[in-house]
Amino acid sequence: MAKEKGRKIIAQNKKARHDYLILDTYECGLVLTGTEVKSLRQGRASLVDGFVQIDGHEAWLHHVHVPEYTQGTWTNHSARRKRKLLMHRAEIDKLESKSQETGHTIVPLALYFKDGRAKVEIALAKGKKEYDKRQTLREKQDRRETDRAISAVKRRQQA
């Protein structure tokens, strides 16, 4: 069997980038069972309600939905179990101290395979207020309109 190369995205949490201000990101490994890996290889997962909690100097991923493997037998996993994250001790300690501050949380941004191994990208994030969300949407819309105007001018110049 040929070795997998590159990054194959399974699931993304786009709502997290809208709801939170991303301060710092980390790439972590996951402790998974066999049926979880097979289910992920089918491209089935959801990060919507997920969050990370530091408990006893260990990082745990909660409420990430990995559906049961369809061909799994009695060895199948539960869909929303908590999963251990594989991180360096210094990273865990840094995350733990920063997440204790008010308004800070740790959320998963993406779940993917990197060179054949399941990884999750987590972020230290701070919750946005409603007016911050509106401001971000307004900036995004303005940027899109300017890009359209520039491309329209370029098209007219080429014709």
Buried (B, 14 or more C-beta within 10 A) or exposed (E): EEEEEEEBEBBBBEEBBEBBBEEEEBEBBBEBBEBBBBBBBEEBBBBEEBBBBBEEEEBBBBBBBBBBBEEBEEEBBEBBEBBBBEBEEEBBEBBBEBBEEEEBBBBBBBBBBBEEEBBBBBBBBBEBEEEBEEEBEEEEEEEEEEEEEEEEEEEEEEE
